[in-house]
Amino acid sequence: MKIMKFGGTSVGRPDRMHQVKDLITRDSEKKIVVLSALSGTTNALVGIGDALADANKDLAKERIDVLHKHYQGFYQDLLRTDAAKSKAEKIIKEHFEFLNIILKISFNEAINRDILAQGELLSTKLFYTLLQEFDIPAVFLPALDFMSINENQEPELNKISEKLKSILKNYPGDRIFITQGYICKNHRNEVDNLKRGGSDYTASLIGAAIQSDVIEIWTDIDGMHNNDPRIVDKTRPIAQLSFDEAAELAYFGAKILHPASIWPAQQFNIPVKLLNTMEPDALGTTITAEELGSGVKALAGKDGITAIKIKSSRMLLAYGFLRKVFEVFEKYKTPIDMITTSEVAVSVTIDEITHLKEIVSELEKYGTVEVDKDQAIISIVGNQIAETKGVITNIMTCLDDYPIRMVSYGGSRHNISILVDSKLKNSALRSLNAGLFEW
């Protein structure tokens, strides 16, 4: 069995949803199809939740009505028969009645998660209706029946596996299963989610849960490119990456793949393919355990980084100092991206600043704290990159005109990371592209 995940742009228009229908039926292999919400829907639902959180019910109602109108037009263009359109109209009415009921009750975080779940529920039900209209046999597989996270918001892979395998046993002769990405149940049995980009994560978790043959991630680009094609003109898809290389690129800004989605596939050595819905015969990118070649393969840039420097000539070399610093970040569940040290200071970067004020307050017990916001990490990725002769020299030559805040070199065999001001990220990516690839 294989897993096929389709992102928001792949199902965001009626004609593209028809393309997905054709893609999942062009072979007889068993498959679980994971769908994201229609493109733009999650942002709209976030906007509805934000308005309700601000007690602005008029604005929330306005946003609900705009989204409702979009879906009313969408199903009319998606379906042909009156019977199918009637089903779709009923589905849409049900979900938007739910959103309008929320306007009348007290808003809280649990309700907000219910709001956010509506996108994937709508897209899968409309797609399933499309399959029924074309008499394509399929099973609707609600993700809320098997996807779960624990109290630490970590997926419960063993439980997911047990539940999903049990459900699939009831359908031994069926070949197509339709389910939602992103959404799940939490340890309180409430509707929850795997955060933004979580449909990739869902696909990988399902693949790991049933130990599928392959996990296919279908988007609107033909694989992972060697640089960000939205910023740099001359980019090209990478045919093959190792799990470690792909994980570094995803974490440090390659938008085509959710950072967490590599780990479940890697645990069971399941190949991941990144493919293009609009160009289904394009080679794309295949991610496996195999490490091929050496040197620079790709670049990625990640915005929204905050650098924190703790300077203390008295404490830094004291036994346990670094442990105390890291415990502050652990206390507030804030991951660290990069770290550099000197004799009198340690610098770290974070991309989650919810508890920045509290973190800085506690770090000030150990020394002077400086905070630099609006930074960006540029990650240069490739197999054995830190051990490849001349790579660091070439990188620094490309960035000779750029003030560099931090450099992380040698912590990973697959990654060299540079911290620069966010305003310089795009031009730095172009300079690196010209120096490392265009020759």
C-alpha positions as MATLAB code, in Angstrom:
seq = 'MKIMKFGGTSVGRPDRMHQVKDLITRDSEKKIVVLSALSGTTNALVGIGDALADANKDLAKERIDVLHKHYQGFYQDLLRTDAAKSKAEKIIKEHFEFLNIILKISFNEAINRDILAQGELLSTKLFYTLLQEFDIPAVFLPALDFMSINENQEPELNKISEKLKSILKNYPGDRIFITQGYICKNHRNEVDNLKRGGSDYTASLIGAAIQSDVIEIWTDIDGMHNNDPRIVDKTRPIAQLSFDEAAELAYFGAKILHPASIWPAQQFNIPVKLLNTMEPDALGTTITAEELGSGVKALAGKDGITAIKIKSSRMLLAYGFLRKVFEVFEKYKTPIDMITTSEVAVSVTIDEITHLKEIVSELEKYGTVEVDKDQAIISIVGNQIAETKGVITNIMTCLDDYPIRMVSYGGSRHNISILVDSKLKNSALRSLNAGLFEW';
ca = [
       0.000    0.000    0.000;
       1.156    3.543   -0.662;
       0.292    6.905    0.861;
      -0.601    9.834   -1.431;
      -0.834   13.263    0.194;
      -2.198   16.242   -1.752;
      -1.661   19.774   -0.499;
      -3.982   22.761   -0.539;
      -2.961   23.991   -3.998;
      -3.491   20.488   -5.408;
      -7.160   20.523   -4.322;
      -7.686   24.291   -4.251;
      -9.555   24.516   -7.557;
     -12.255   22.239   -9.014;
     -10.102   21.341  -12.037;
      -7.203   20.410   -9.783;
      -9.422   18.246   -7.619;
     -10.347   16.418  -10.840;
      -6.618   15.989  -11.539;
      -6.217   14.392   -8.113;
      -9.113   12.043   -8.922;
      -7.323   10.982  -12.110;
      -3.985   10.544  -10.338;
      -5.301    8.230   -7.636;
      -7.114    6.040  -10.170;
      -4.379    5.656  -12.761;
      -3.085    2.450  -11.135;
      -4.678   -0.395   -9.193;
      -2.354   -0.197   -6.193;
      -3.910    0.104   -2.736;
      -3.576    3.614   -1.377;
      -4.529    5.945    1.441;
      -5.149    9.445    0.098;
      -4.471   12.279    2.562;
      -5.957   15.680    1.704;
      -5.214   19.144    3.017;
      -7.820   21.882    3.210;
      -8.494   23.856    0.025;
      -5.825   26.528   -0.420;
      -6.693   29.663    1.534;
      -9.183   27.896    3.792;
      -6.942   27.431    6.830;
      -5.908   31.092    6.699;
      -9.580   32.065    6.528;
     -10.425   29.836    9.497;
      -7.524   31.311   11.474;
      -8.962   34.741   10.707;
     -12.381   33.668   12.002;
     -10.817   32.370   15.202;
      -8.770   35.541   15.655;
     -11.893   37.689   15.306;
     -13.723   35.599   17.893;
     -10.724   35.735   20.239;
     -10.962   39.541   19.991;
     -14.714   39.326   20.736;
     -15.439   40.811   17.304;
     -18.360   38.622   16.273;
     -19.390   40.923   13.436;
     -16.000   40.498   11.771;
     -16.090   36.743   12.402;
     -19.535   36.539   10.789;
     -18.315   38.521    7.796;
     -15.375   36.154    7.332;
     -17.610   33.089    7.684;
     -19.937   34.423    4.990;
     -17.052   35.135    2.593;
     -15.705   31.604    3.021;
     -19.211   30.128    2.692;
     -19.690   31.926   -0.620;
     -16.387   30.514   -1.895;
     -17.468   26.947   -1.149;
     -20.885   27.470   -2.711;
     -19.189   28.425   -5.952;
     -16.583   25.674   -5.635;
     -18.981   22.723   -5.501;
     -21.049   24.067   -8.411;
     -17.932   23.966  -10.619;
     -16.687   20.680   -9.174;
     -19.730   18.476   -9.730;
     -21.999   17.725  -12.704;
     -25.115   15.934  -11.522;
     -27.938   17.314   -9.425;
     -27.628   14.370   -7.012;
     -23.941   15.037   -6.348;
     -24.527   18.778   -6.031;
     -27.316   18.131   -3.535;
     -24.930   16.031   -1.408;
     -22.262   18.719   -1.553;
     -24.722   21.458   -0.667;
     -25.806   19.482    2.389;
     -22.166   18.979    3.461;
     -21.357   22.666    3.138;
     -24.548   23.718    4.912;
     -23.730   21.428    7.853;
     -20.229   22.787    8.356;
     -21.143   26.432    8.007;
     -24.083   26.001   10.360;
     -21.493   24.760   12.855;
     -19.347   27.866   12.302;
     -22.351   30.132   12.755;
     -23.412   28.353   15.962;
     -19.957   29.111   17.386;
     -20.782   32.807   17.087;
     -23.389   32.313   19.814;
     -21.230   30.575   22.432;
     -18.189   31.450   24.537;
     -14.958   31.201   22.596;
     -12.018   29.155   23.911;
      -8.987   27.329   22.552;
     -10.825   24.009   22.172;
     -13.459   25.717   20.018;
     -10.712   27.336   17.964;
      -9.282   23.895   17.195;
     -12.748   22.772   16.100;
     -12.879   25.762   13.759;
      -9.490   24.919   12.247;
     -10.572   21.317   11.596;
     -13.370   22.354    9.235;
     -11.058   22.835    6.249;
      -9.848   19.248    6.004;
     -13.315   17.883    6.812;
     -14.811   19.908    3.953;
     -12.147   19.070    1.371;
     -12.281   15.313    1.992;
     -16.071   15.143    1.992;
     -16.307   17.125   -1.247;
     -13.613   14.967   -2.854;
     -15.368   11.794   -1.709;
     -18.588   13.120   -3.265;
     -16.676   13.648   -6.522;
     -15.485   10.029   -6.472;
     -19.037    8.834   -5.849;
     -20.293   10.858   -8.800;
     -17.825    9.001  -11.044;
     -18.694    5.622   -9.435;
     -15.126    5.230   -8.173;
     -15.136    2.781   -5.220;
     -13.522    4.342   -2.153;
     -13.720    4.249    1.646;
     -14.077    7.437    3.682;
     -11.631    7.094    6.562;
     -12.111    9.786    9.259;
      -8.715   10.779   10.676;
     -10.329   11.508   14.048;
     -10.995    7.767   14.395;
      -7.290    6.895   14.542;
      -4.961    9.946   14.608;
      -4.020   10.984   18.151;
      -1.449   12.982   20.106;
      -0.434   12.746   23.763;
      -0.334   15.426   26.456;
       2.978   16.679   25.027;
       1.363   17.069   21.593;
       3.457   14.216   20.235;
       1.834   11.665   17.888;
       1.033    8.323   19.494;
       2.440    6.180   16.702;
       1.803    2.802   18.319;
      -1.810    3.685   19.099;
      -2.303    5.129   15.606;
      -0.932    1.921   14.110;
      -3.181   -0.355   16.181;
      -6.341    1.637   15.420;
      -5.635    2.105   11.732;
      -4.716   -1.523   11.077;
      -7.872   -2.605   12.886;
     -10.010   -0.310   10.714;
      -8.348   -1.398    7.466;
      -9.043   -5.076    8.251;
     -12.728   -4.293    7.744;
     -12.079   -3.400    4.075;
      -9.895   -6.206    2.644;
     -11.122   -5.741   -0.924;
     -11.029   -1.929   -1.114;
      -8.194   -0.090   -2.796;
      -8.775    3.633   -2.189;
      -9.119    5.238    1.242;
      -9.723    8.980    1.728;
      -8.682   10.712    4.937;
      -7.815   14.107    6.360;
      -4.385   15.524    7.006;
      -3.573   17.847    9.906;
      -6.412   16.971   12.297;
      -6.312   14.524   15.207;
      -7.606   13.909   18.722;
      -5.635   14.910   21.812;
      -5.271   13.109   25.164;
      -8.543   14.686   26.330;
     -10.299   13.243   23.264;
     -10.801   16.760   21.891;
     -10.291   17.752   18.268;
      -6.728   18.973   17.828;
      -4.144   19.278   15.055;
      -0.534   18.683   14.064;
       0.082   22.426   13.520;
       0.685   24.175   10.189;
       1.937   21.898    7.412;
       0.692   18.943    9.405;
      -0.812   17.109    6.431;
       2.710   16.040    5.416;
       3.196   14.811    8.965;
      -0.101   12.912    8.815;
       0.972   11.169    5.609;
       4.319   10.155    7.087;
       2.746    8.943   10.331;
       0.193    6.859    8.430;
       2.975    5.449    6.265;
       4.948    4.487    9.366;
       1.836    3.118   11.104;
       1.107    0.618    8.332;
       4.715    0.412    7.041;
       3.661    1.408    3.546;
       5.749    0.882    0.435;
       6.137    4.591   -0.301;
       4.884    7.994    0.864;
       4.102   10.406   -1.974;
       3.804   14.124   -1.206;
       2.056   15.870   -4.116;
       2.365   19.662   -4.359;
       2.571   22.342   -7.058;
       6.335   22.071   -7.613;
       8.378   19.264   -9.175;
      10.331   18.147   -6.134;
      12.659   19.859   -3.701;
      14.840   22.420   -5.474;
      18.434   23.330   -4.784;
      17.280   26.820   -3.736;
      14.013   28.662   -3.139;
      12.424   29.126   -6.608;
      10.280   31.975   -5.262;
      13.459   33.970   -4.618;
      16.087   32.634   -7.015;
      15.533   32.284  -10.772;
      17.976   29.557  -11.671;
      17.017   26.601   -9.516;
      16.613   22.937  -10.326;
      14.922   19.960   -8.664;
      17.116   17.494   -6.793;
      16.548   13.910   -7.904;
      17.743   12.227   -4.706;
      18.240   13.228   -1.078;
      18.991   11.279    2.069;
      16.601   11.474    5.006;
      19.127   13.567    6.933;
      19.634   16.029    4.075;
      15.890   16.407    3.520;
      15.268   16.904    7.233;
      17.853   19.700    7.398;
      16.364   21.452    4.360;
      12.795   21.119    5.608;
      13.658   22.403    9.069;
      15.630   25.351    7.771;
      13.054   26.682    5.370;
      12.325   24.453    2.360;
       8.553   24.987    2.234;
       7.719   21.946    0.109;
       7.988   19.580    3.087;
       6.920   19.835    6.724;
      10.023   19.473    8.956;
       8.526   16.774   11.200;
       7.450   14.557    8.315;
      10.837   12.932    7.698;
      11.223   11.222   11.076;
       8.371    8.650   10.889;
       9.380    7.558    7.379;
      13.031    7.356    8.382;
      12.264    5.085   11.333;
      10.892    2.429    8.984;
      13.059    3.275    5.968;
      10.034    4.173    3.812;
      10.924    6.135    0.650;
       9.347    9.589    0.396;
       8.655   11.050   -3.043;
       7.982   14.740   -3.660;
       5.886   15.042   -6.813;
       4.038   17.686   -8.839;
       0.258   17.360   -9.218;
       0.326   19.602  -12.288;
       3.214   17.659  -13.898;
       2.639   14.098  -12.647;
       5.249   12.546  -14.936;
       8.064   14.813  -13.709;
      10.816   12.950  -11.854;
      10.472   14.913   -8.602;
      12.632   14.119   -5.587;
      13.080   10.747   -3.919;
      14.180   10.688   -0.271;
      15.726    7.492    1.094;
      18.361    6.357    3.597;
      20.972    6.257    0.841;
      23.596    9.009    0.871;
      24.908    9.829   -2.589;
      27.847   12.069   -3.458;
      29.251   14.811   -1.269;
      29.385   18.593   -1.150;
      26.647   21.209   -1.543;
      23.271   19.970   -2.775;
      20.819   22.691   -1.757;
      20.179   25.924    0.130;
      17.271   26.965    2.316;
      16.419   30.145    4.207;
      14.347   30.480    7.371;
      12.935   33.833    8.517;
      11.575   34.835   11.901;
      14.706   33.986   13.854;
      15.681   35.660   17.119;
      19.283   35.564   18.357;
      19.997   35.692   22.090;
      23.510   36.310   23.453;
      24.343   35.688   27.121;
      27.620   37.319   28.115;
      29.264   36.580   31.465;
      33.003   36.565   32.104;
      32.282   35.302   35.631;
      29.868   32.470   34.891;
      30.508   31.157   31.399;
      33.337   28.772   32.191;
      31.806   27.722   35.488;
      30.760   24.111   35.790;
      27.098   23.692   34.817;
      26.677   27.113   33.211;
      25.519   25.834   29.815;
      23.204   23.329   31.477;
      21.532   26.160   33.379;
      21.119   28.179   30.170;
      19.561   25.269   28.281;
      17.260   24.466   31.188;
      15.680   27.901   30.767;
      14.726   27.081   27.166;
      13.581   23.607   28.175;
      11.361   25.076   30.892;
       9.510   27.148   28.291;
       9.532   24.377   25.658;
      11.457   26.576   23.225;
      13.748   24.723   20.779;
      17.164   26.125   19.903;
      18.236   26.185   16.228;
      21.869   27.313   16.365;
      24.448   27.745   19.095;
      27.936   29.311   19.179;
      30.219   29.916   22.144;
      33.275   31.979   23.038;
      35.264   32.391   26.267;
      32.835   34.969   27.619;
      29.553   34.486   25.737;
      27.127   31.987   24.300;
      24.717   32.811   21.473;
      21.653   30.794   20.496;
      18.830   31.258   18.015;
      15.128   30.460   18.402;
      12.106   30.769   16.130;
       9.450   30.548   18.845;
       9.206   33.774   20.872;
       6.001   33.194   22.826;
       7.958   33.142   26.086;
      10.833   35.402   25.036;
      10.224   37.882   27.868;
      10.303   35.166   30.535;
      13.359   33.503   28.961;
      15.330   36.749   28.903;
      14.333   37.509   32.491;
      15.669   34.172   33.717;
      18.832   34.314   31.614;
      19.703   37.691   33.129;
      20.513   35.835   36.355;
      23.606   34.499   34.586;
      24.883   37.547   32.706;
      24.111   40.340   30.290;
      21.516   39.364   27.695;
      21.286   40.849   24.198;
      18.382   40.070   21.840;
      18.500   40.525   18.055;
      15.156   39.998   16.334;
      14.401   39.825   12.587;
      17.238   37.461   11.787;
      17.347   34.664    9.185;
      19.152   31.345    9.022;
      20.597   30.303    5.682;
      21.315   26.596    5.612;
      23.747   25.042    3.130;
      23.028   21.313    2.937;
      24.751   18.305    1.409;
      26.165   14.916    2.314;
      29.459   15.202    4.264;
      29.418   18.936    3.561;
      31.386   19.809    6.691;
      34.150   17.410    5.592;
      34.302   18.469    1.932;
      37.434   20.428    1.104;
      36.922   24.044    0.081;
      33.181   24.268    0.825;
      33.421   26.674    3.765;
      35.873   28.845    1.822;
      33.483   29.045   -1.146;
      30.575   29.918    1.136;
      32.452   32.716    2.841;
      33.633   34.083   -0.504;
      30.007   34.263   -1.681;
      29.081   36.129    1.509;
      32.118   38.392    1.625;
      29.956   41.528    1.461;
      27.463   40.365    4.081;
      27.722   40.951    7.850;
      27.349   37.517    9.429;
      25.910   37.266   12.933;
      26.630   33.561   13.606;
      28.087   30.494   11.869;
      27.321   26.885   12.787;
      29.917   24.531   11.283;
      30.728   20.959   12.231;
      27.673   20.251   14.372;
      26.192   18.270   11.496;
      27.854   16.372    8.664;
      25.064   17.587    6.396;
      24.646   21.265    7.216;
      26.475   24.579    7.535;
      24.250   27.374    8.834;
      24.753   31.133    8.618;
      22.772   33.775   10.536;
      22.185   37.130    8.823;
      19.732   39.990    9.109;
      16.386   39.034    7.531;
      16.652   41.942    5.088;
      19.736   40.274    3.587;
      18.366   36.736    3.294;
      17.089   36.871   -0.283;
      20.146   38.564   -1.763;
      22.428   36.211    0.212;
      20.582   33.190   -1.214;
      21.075   34.587   -4.719;
      24.762   35.251   -4.102;
      25.285   31.730   -2.767;
      23.342   30.277   -5.697;
      25.563   32.102   -8.179;
      28.770   31.082   -6.417;
      27.930   27.465   -5.576;
      25.737   26.292   -8.465;
      26.037   28.612  -11.503;
      29.388   27.634  -12.867;
];
